[in-house]
Amino acid sequence: RFVDDAKREGRRKEREVTSDKRKFEDEKTLQKSMRYKEMEEVRRLQAWKTDELERRERNAAVRFEKERRRDEAARKVAAKQVSDYEATKHLEQVRGQKEGCDLCRAA
């Protein structure tokens, strides 16, 4: 009878040890899984940050190009106005002169 009790006690302890080992392995697996998920989240956030920076850089480049074109157009308009003013001023001067200028005779 003592032998049977000892065998039962031994099996019970074996089951406890096996159960503890299984719990420990499950815990390790869970921790690995959590670390993997955290790493995936970090990778995803880094990719998002990179995409966001690239998008901002592209938008800034587009804004810069639009401003450059707008400024260029404004300079052209201003130059045309100055040119028109000078041409008008020149014509008024020519009208004031009796013989005219060389530029007007050439045209």
Secondary structure, DSSP 8 states (H G I E B T S, - for coil): -HHHHHHHHHHHHHHHHHHHHHHHHHHHHHHHHHHHHHHHHHHHHHHHHHHHHHHHHHHHHHHHHHHHHHHHHHHHHHHHHHHHHHHHHHHHHHHHSSS--HHHHH-
